[in-house]
Amino acid sequence: MTARCVMVLGTSSGAGKSWLATALCRYYARQGLRVAPFKAQNMSNNARVVPLPDGGAGEIGSAQYFQALAAGVEPQVRMNPVLLKPEADTRSQVIVLGRVDDGLYAVPWRARSEQLWPTVAQALDELRAAYDVVVIEGAGSPAEINLHDSDIVNLRVARHAQARCVLVTDIDRGGAFAHLYGTWALLPADVRSLLAGFVLNKFRGDAALLAPGPQQLQDLTGVPTVATLPMRRQHGLPEEDGVFDERASAAGVVHTTVAIVAYPRLSNLDEFQPLNNVAGVRLVWARCPADCAGADWIILPGSKATAADLAWLRAQGLDAAVAHHAAAGKPVLGICGGLQMLGEALVDTQGIDGNAPGLGLLPLVTVFERDKIVRRTTVRFGACHGPWARLSGLVVSGYEIHHGRTDEHPALAAPPGSVVTPVAGLAWQNAAGNVLGVYLHGLFEDTGVLQALFGAQARPLSSVFDALADVVQRHWVPGGLQALIEP
């Protein structure tokens, strides 16, 4: 194994690990090195479809997918060997090397880690043998002392790879020096020795005003502060998990306001990041009917727990808001779980998701099946109507991740012509044309779709990656990035 391993640890979730790892992937790739990203275990409902070594397709966390693109290599399941997709507060679907492993549901958490470690170690070692640099992302904080014995994401990976580690903190939250010192103090001595530097992230103002803090911290720990990175609210990448911008946002004069319903188990919301990058489009995350007031579009995104999220939507009164919006002829888009909600009913005889009446905006029924559909998909839209007419004839590439199968149901006795099917088995719309449901994720990542619907383009990913690498290169101490990968 020849690869040098650089590991990004954080003092907490949201400190900036994912985007910093992405920036490092791009930076080292621009030096002519073969670079691969790695995260041993990810907990996120943002997932992407990638090829499996033996054929077919599997899932990895979106963060590692984008990091691979930043590195200029094809994403693969070894880059994120374990993915946990939360279905409830105390339950997650476990995906190992791209495939669901139902057998691990019943295994206690600590015992599960021991079973998974050989898979994690093998995946990392195979990447180390095939690349020059592996950029490893940690999870949460490495200072969770209650989890040290069963940790397979931070400490054990750092030891196994003998990685050069940097510890990043969000200085905008306040208490950054305490977060860094406290994390360092709670690390085992052998992992402390792997720390090559502290990184202050999301700084606003004159970095000179931080003195003498960084030197005092180094006197206490022996670890230098190697970078002070500026606040970047519109860096162009989606967050690893959760809503990527809590505030309503837009660039330029607003011409379209899009309300995305933010139910508790929403998934694959990273696919909406391009909308956040289109000038004139304002995104609002809707958690109550008032958030939908004045919206031009309403989007029901994917969900990891469709029936439960539909019940939440009703409890908030958002079902009435969506129905009122649709009755006014305004665009409503449902994607994957959102499509399923738009139908008449959810039928679950397998214990996958749950039974529930739908919103009744499309005469469709979804039946949940045990086998999960995971695949890359390219389709040509047939004739679309109403506000979606501009999709007609477009060839669009995306991906599918779902258990349910949706179709018109004869028992509904829907009047002829009450539903139009632009893509067989994948897309349906009502006769009026304003309500559209699709199984295809990644619609807004297609340049043709953005051009057709908004007459504009989002910022290309290549320029996003380059800008991240530029920031890191500009604000790191001279020679520090090269020192991380030297023998």
VOGU-3710 file (C-alpha; in Angstrom, 3 decimals, decimal comma):
1> mtarcvmvlg> 0,000/0,000/0,000  1,543/3,244/-1,168  -1,083/5,917/-0,569  -0,527/8,647/1,990  -3,618/9,121/4,124  -4,860/12,563/5,159  -7,742/12,522/7,645  -10,181/15,338/8,403  -11,565/15,147/11,939  -14,021/17,622/13,445
11> tssgagkswl> -14,852/18,946/16,881  -18,548/18,366/16,110  -20,995/17,634/13,353  -21,267/20,617/11,031  -17,711/21,790/11,695  -16,850/21,550/7,989  -15,350/18,084/7,543  -17,180/17,198/4,330  -16,420/20,336/2,363  -12,808/20,432/3,607
21> atalcryyar> -12,295/16,815/2,547  -13,800/17,697/-0,847  -11,439/20,658/-1,176  -8,429/18,498/-0,294  -9,466/15,881/-2,861  -9,500/18,568/-5,524  -6,279/20,191/-4,344  -4,236/16,979/-4,401  -5,782/15,880/-7,712  -4,632/19,181/-9,220
31> qglrvapfka> -1,088/18,256/-8,193  -1,274/15,314/-10,596  -1,875/12,719/-7,859  -4,344/9,847/-7,930  -6,754/10,670/-5,094  -9,623/8,740/-3,508  -12,014/9,789/-0,726  -13,013/7,504/2,142  -15,445/7,520/5,033  -15,774/4,299/6,969
41> qnmsnnarvv> -19,350/4,783/8,119  -21,752/7,509/7,111  -25,133/8,282/8,668  -27,180/10,149/6,094  -30,309/9,873/3,995  -28,463/11,642/1,186  -27,223/8,791/-0,997  -26,019/8,288/-4,548  -26,066/5,309/-6,881  -22,706/3,895/-7,988
51> plpdggagei> -21,621/0,717/-9,806  -20,986/-2,476/-7,837  -17,834/-4,476/-8,591  -19,878/-7,534/-9,580  -22,399/-5,605/-11,669  -25,566/-3,785/-10,747  -25,683/-0,687/-8,582  -25,327/0,200/-4,917  -25,485/3,207/-2,601  -22,895/5,428/-0,940
61> gsaqyfqala> -23,218/8,686/0,961  -23,505/11,765/-1,233  -20,504/13,426/0,420  -18,122/10,720/-0,792  -19,780/10,748/-4,208  -18,988/14,447/-4,618  -15,507/14,008/-3,148  -14,766/11,375/-5,786  -15,948/13,740/-8,503  -13,715/16,439/-7,037
71> agvepqvrmn> -10,811/13,995/-7,208  -11,631/13,192/-10,827  -12,286/9,488/-10,202  -15,346/7,288/-10,524  -17,261/6,913/-7,234  -17,329/3,374/-5,857  -18,741/1,561/-2,833  -15,322/1,102/-1,176  -15,207/4,859/-0,627  -18,069/4,557/1,888
81> pvllkpeadt> -18,307/0,899/2,875  -20,999/1,412/5,549  -23,982/3,730/5,119  -26,655/4,102/7,805  -29,941/5,588/6,558  -32,113/6,699/9,518  -35,731/5,524/9,339  -36,661/6,615/12,883  -34,895/8,041/15,927  -33,809/4,560/17,034
91> rsqvivlgrv> -33,610/2,648/13,745  -31,515/2,870/10,597  -31,247/0,837/7,433  -27,726/-0,609/7,182  -26,022/-0,651/3,793  -22,719/-2,509/3,471  -20,638/-2,107/0,323  -23,648/-0,665/-1,459  -26,250/-3,265/-0,504  -28,847/-3,425/2,271
101> ddglyavpwr> -27,827/-5,883/5,016  -31,023/-6,822/6,864  -29,115/-9,190/9,138  -27,426/-6,312/10,974  -30,739/-4,864/12,219  -30,810/-7,287/15,137  -27,121/-6,961/16,049  -26,423/-4,671/19,054  -24,596/-1,463/18,151  -21,217/-2,285/19,702
111> arseqlwptv> -21,194/-5,840/18,381  -22,172/-4,509/14,958  -19,013/-2,415/14,843  -16,823/-5,439/15,386  -18,575/-7,279/12,577  -18,169/-4,335/10,221  -14,539/-3,483/10,947  -12,973/-6,141/8,653  -15,063/-4,806/5,756  -14,050/-1,228/6,561
121> aqaldelraa> -10,359/-2,098/6,854  -10,333/-4,090/3,624  -12,048/-1,302/1,683  -9,555/1,259/2,985  -6,560/-0,964/2,267  -7,719/-1,592/-1,296  -7,965/2,137/-1,891  -4,530/2,666/-0,332  -3,105/0,134/-2,766  -4,687/1,773/-5,813
131> ydvvviegag> -4,151/5,500/-5,187  -1,428/7,973/-4,223  -3,497/9,840/-1,625  -6,594/8,838/0,319  -8,507/11,713/1,916  -10,410/10,294/4,878  -13,393/12,012/6,463  -14,209/11,356/10,091  -17,683/11,459/11,620  -19,093/13,689/14,328
141> spaeinlhds> -16,352/14,106/16,910  -13,478/11,730/17,757  -13,821/12,784/21,410  -17,029/10,817/22,103  -15,406/8,888/24,928  -18,455/6,668/25,425  -17,920/5,323/21,900  -14,135/4,936/21,836  -14,202/1,177/22,331  -16,562/0,636/19,383
151> divnlrvarh> -15,488/3,479/17,100  -14,759/2,366/13,533  -14,983/5,795/11,894  -12,465/8,019/13,661  -9,876/6,520/16,028  -9,601/3,030/14,613  -9,353/4,307/11,061  -6,731/6,915/12,002  -4,633/4,245/13,717  -5,037/1,697/10,929
161> aqarcvlvtd> -4,016/4,171/8,231  -1,491/6,047/10,373  -3,141/9,088/8,844  -1,922/12,660/9,090  -4,924/14,226/10,801  -6,268/17,767/10,875  -8,937/18,808/13,361  -11,443/21,379/12,095  -13,789/23,508/14,196  -16,552/25,999/13,441
171> idrggafahl> -15,291/29,263/14,908  -18,544/31,036/14,029  -20,293/29,085/16,804  -17,968/30,506/19,429  -15,716/28,606/21,811  -13,449/27,335/19,039  -10,260/27,178/21,114  -12,089/25,301/23,869  -13,521/22,869/21,307  -10,081/22,190/19,877
181> ygtwallpad> -8,358/21,880/23,229  -11,119/19,744/24,732  -11,131/17,380/21,776  -7,339/17,089/21,865  -7,414/16,430/25,624  -9,941/13,591/25,279  -8,086/11,805/22,476  -5,939/8,775/23,300  -2,231/9,646/23,293  -1,440/7,619/20,162
191> vrsllagfvl> -4,096/9,463/18,142  -2,956/12,826/19,514  0,421/12,075/17,989  -1,220/11,831/14,568  -2,639/15,357/14,745  -0,759/17,554/12,274  -2,778/20,719/12,714  -5,876/22,596/13,816  -8,169/24,326/11,305  -10,403/27,258/12,204
201> nkfrgdaall> -13,366/27,266/9,811  -16,057/29,867/9,027  -14,065/32,834/10,310  -15,373/36,354/9,719  -13,079/39,325/10,077  -9,355/39,983/10,363  -7,480/36,764/11,156  -4,736/38,815/12,833  -7,154/39,493/15,686  -7,006/35,814/16,672
211> apgpqqlqdl> -3,503/36,308/18,093  -2,213/35,215/20,522  -4,834/32,431/20,669  -3,342/30,038/18,096  0,131/30,257/19,669  -1,278/29,759/23,165  -3,161/26,698/21,924  0,020/25,338/20,368  1,893/25,915/23,645  -0,753/23,826/25,431
221> tgvptvatlp> -1,013/21,011/22,880  2,045/21,089/20,636  -0,297/21,248/17,638  -0,091/24,267/15,287  -3,061/26,033/13,724  -2,453/25,394/10,033  -5,376/27,269/8,474  -7,997/29,901/9,192  -10,675/29,485/6,553  -13,156/32,280/5,818
231> mrrqhglpee> -16,927/32,000/6,066  -18,387/30,816/2,755  -22,173/30,630/2,814  -22,576/29,886/-0,880  -19,717/27,487/-1,532  -21,896/25,476/-3,932  -21,845/22,051/-2,247  -24,807/20,492/-0,457  -24,392/19,678/3,210  -23,681/16,049/4,045
241> dgvfderasa> -27,034/15,740/5,790  -29,875/17,949/6,910  -31,229/21,106/5,313  -28,307/22,843/3,606  -29,532/26,372/4,273  -32,006/27,074/7,050  -32,700/30,560/5,756  -34,569/31,554/2,642  -31,913/32,302/0,070  -31,581/33,618/-3,449
251> agvvhttvai> -28,965/35,170/-5,702  -30,111/38,153/-7,765  -33,658/39,399/-8,298  -36,110/36,678/-7,251  -38,404/35,402/-10,013  -39,323/31,983/-8,596  -39,883/30,932/-4,984  -39,686/27,188/-4,401  -41,014/25,757/-1,130  -39,542/22,329/-0,335
261> vayprlsnld> -41,459/20,462/2,366  -38,941/19,608/5,085  -40,448/16,579/6,784  -38,388/14,789/9,447  -37,031/11,950/7,281  -36,582/13,789/4,014  -33,900/12,243/1,821  -31,682/13,083/-1,136  -32,211/16,788/-0,602  -28,681/17,365/-1,899
271> efqplnnvag> -30,228/17,111/-5,382  -31,748/20,565/-4,821  -28,405/22,314/-4,371  -28,374/23,367/-8,066  -31,584/25,326/-7,448  -29,802/27,112/-4,630  -27,124/28,105/-7,147  -29,479/29,451/-9,853  -29,800/33,230/-9,872  -33,334/34,383/-9,127
281> vrlvwarcpa> -34,518/31,167/-7,501  -35,368/31,419/-3,809  -35,596/28,233/-1,743  -37,778/28,011/1,345  -37,840/24,967/3,627  -41,495/24,505/4,531  -42,398/23,130/7,966  -45,767/24,858/8,340  -48,443/26,238/5,976  -47,153/29,790/6,376
291> dcagadwiil> -43,871/28,721/4,768  -45,791/27,873/1,587  -47,552/31,220/1,368  -46,487/33,056/-1,760  -44,539/30,096/-3,174  -44,569/29,616/-6,929  -43,715/25,918/-6,637  -44,120/23,332/-3,905  -41,837/20,290/-3,953  -42,412/17,124/-1,940
301> pgskataadl> -38,906/15,581/-1,804  -37,845/12,020/-1,169  -38,429/10,374/2,196  -36,868/7,460/4,071  -40,158/6,923/5,938  -42,921/7,922/3,530  -45,951/6,971/5,633  -44,539/8,557/8,787  -43,550/11,746/6,963  -46,982/11,893/5,353
311> awlraqglda> -48,564/11,683/8,812  -46,279/14,505/9,973  -47,231/16,582/6,928  -50,911/16,189/7,802  -50,309/17,013/11,468  -48,727/20,318/10,429  -51,624/21,203/8,128  -49,322/21,094/5,122  -51,664/18,710/3,282  -54,217/21,513/3,018
321> avahhaaagk> -51,531/23,969/1,900  -50,388/21,607/-0,875  -53,997/20,941/-1,956  -54,778/24,673/-2,041  -51,629/25,349/-4,081  -52,550/22,606/-6,570  -56,169/23,758/-6,814  -54,908/27,216/-7,768  -53,131/25,640/-10,743  -49,647/26,232/-9,352
331> pvlgicgglq> -46,848/23,691/-9,902  -46,481/20,812/-7,461  -43,620/18,332/-7,875  -43,259/15,069/-5,974  -39,985/13,145/-6,162  -39,781/9,479/-5,106  -41,394/9,463/-1,646  -43,035/12,751/-2,563  -44,517/11,114/-5,657  -45,871/8,300/-3,477
341> mlgealvdtq> -47,526/10,848/-1,178  -49,279/12,514/-4,130  -51,189/9,308/-4,923  -54,343/7,848/-3,436  -52,821/5,225/-1,146  -49,695/3,561/0,222  -50,064/-0,206/0,540  -47,539/-2,102/2,647  -47,942/-5,836/3,188  -44,210/-6,392/3,809
351> gidgnapglg> -43,661/-4,171/6,848  -41,399/-1,887/4,811  -42,881/1,543/5,384  -46,530/1,500/6,456  -50,032/1,865/5,049  -51,594/5,289/4,603  -54,058/7,254/2,482  -52,300/9,591/0,077  -52,961/13,232/-0,750  -55,135/12,249/-3,707
361> llplvtvfer> -53,619/14,647/-6,226  -52,755/11,819/-8,640  -54,899/8,666/-9,184  -52,044/6,325/-8,272  -51,390/3,591/-5,722  -47,953/2,654/-4,381  -47,278/-0,895/-3,221  -44,142/-1,413/-1,129  -42,066/-4,471/-2,011  -39,214/-6,105/-0,154
371> dkivrrttvr> -36,661/-5,704/-2,966  -35,178/-2,227/-3,227  -34,741/-0,604/-6,622  -31,302/1,019/-6,895  -30,128/2,054/-10,353  -28,859/4,791/-12,618  -31,555/5,792/-15,086  -31,707/7,755/-18,325  -35,136/8,589/-19,752  -36,715/10,651/-22,478
381> fgachgpwar> -39,738/12,618/-21,341  -42,800/12,233/-23,527  -45,473/14,879/-23,853  -45,815/16,940/-20,670  -48,464/19,573/-20,086  -48,946/22,791/-18,180  -45,930/24,319/-16,422  -43,929/21,140/-17,063  -44,439/21,212/-20,834  -40,865/22,393/-21,330
391> lsglvvsgye> -39,661/18,964/-20,177  -41,248/17,347/-23,236  -38,690/15,509/-25,333  -35,790/16,061/-22,931  -33,368/13,197/-22,303  -32,556/13,269/-18,584  -30,131/11,167/-16,530  -30,553/10,536/-12,822  -30,955/7,727/-10,327  -33,608/5,723/-8,487
401> ihhgrtdehp> -33,589/4,531/-4,862  -36,971/3,223/-3,692  -38,922/0,224/-2,403  -42,352/1,190/-3,724  -43,817/0,475/-7,144  -46,406/2,962/-8,326  -49,109/2,664/-10,958  -52,638/3,616/-11,851  -55,026/1,351/-10,010  -58,172/0,004/-11,716
411> alaappgsvv> -60,113/0,029/-8,433  -59,851/3,807/-8,315  -62,013/4,093/-11,424  -60,324/7,363/-12,314  -61,965/9,173/-15,228  -60,166/8,659/-18,553  -57,480/11,253/-19,148  -57,166/12,171/-15,471  -53,517/11,138/-15,473  -50,801/11,526/-18,105
421> tpvaglawqn> -47,663/9,353/-18,109  -44,684/11,210/-19,648  -42,354/8,318/-18,742  -43,776/4,831/-18,250  -43,356/3,659/-14,669  -41,391/6,747/-13,670  -43,408/9,934/-14,161  -47,077/10,896/-13,969  -49,004/14,168/-14,044  -52,601/15,247/-13,635
431> aagnvlgvyl> -54,802/16,291/-16,532  -54,423/19,979/-15,647  -50,702/19,508/-15,933  -49,590/21,348/-12,799  -49,005/18,287/-10,574  -46,060/16,092/-11,558  -44,668/13,074/-9,744  -41,398/11,354/-10,684  -39,220/8,569/-9,326  -36,130/10,064/-10,927
441> hglfedtgvl> -33,727/11,755/-8,520  -31,280/14,319/-9,865  -33,707/16,162/-12,120  -32,263/19,582/-11,276  -28,700/18,374/-11,718  -29,392/18,022/-15,424  -28,348/21,144/-17,326  -31,095/20,655/-19,894  -33,773/20,635/-17,216  -32,478/23,834/-15,598
451> qalfgaqarp> -32,303/25,543/-18,965  -35,814/24,430/-19,893  -37,466/25,364/-16,600  -35,497/28,476/-15,623  -33,637/29,578/-18,738  -30,462/29,496/-16,684  -27,618/27,281/-15,602  -26,272/26,475/-12,178  -22,609/26,887/-11,408  -20,704/23,912/-12,870
461> lssvfdalad> -19,441/21,428/-10,296  -15,922/21,673/-11,688  -15,773/25,364/-10,813  -17,242/24,668/-7,371  -14,492/22,132/-6,671  -11,776/24,432/-7,975  -13,009/27,310/-5,824  -12,918/25,113/-2,709  -9,367/24,017/-3,491  -8,362/27,635/-4,106
471> vvqrhwvpgg> -9,646/28,681/-0,677  -7,725/25,920/1,066  -4,539/26,655/-0,872  -4,808/30,381/-0,155  -5,387/30,121/3,585  -3,233/27,127/4,586  0,225/27,803/6,020  2,891/27,722/3,284  4,045/24,171/2,588  1,487/22,690/4,989
481> lqaliep> -0,599/20,838/2,431  2,463/19,186/0,910  3,756/18,274/4,377  0,578/16,223/5,016  1,506/13,766/2,266  5,277/13,615/2,652  6,821/10,379/3,968
//
